[in-house]
């Protein structure tokens, strides 16, 4: 196998991110995500975004866990990401 031909596992995510960034119609993005992911994946992504928003609003981690049916581990991870300097979560919330 040619050593110059190798799989760049980060490339598809970069391309997907660029594609989504070019679209200014939330309906198209929602439809695209519903077609790209399974219903359970869509539900999980929605819950993860909701947990970030609820943390930002000041809701306790235990309340979020109960409301969304998520583990405290996932919520703690979200909280840590939200608190990081230059957090992408914070940037997306502030859009």
Order of alpha helices (4+ residues) and beta strands (2+ residues): alpha-alpha-alpha-alpha-alpha-alpha
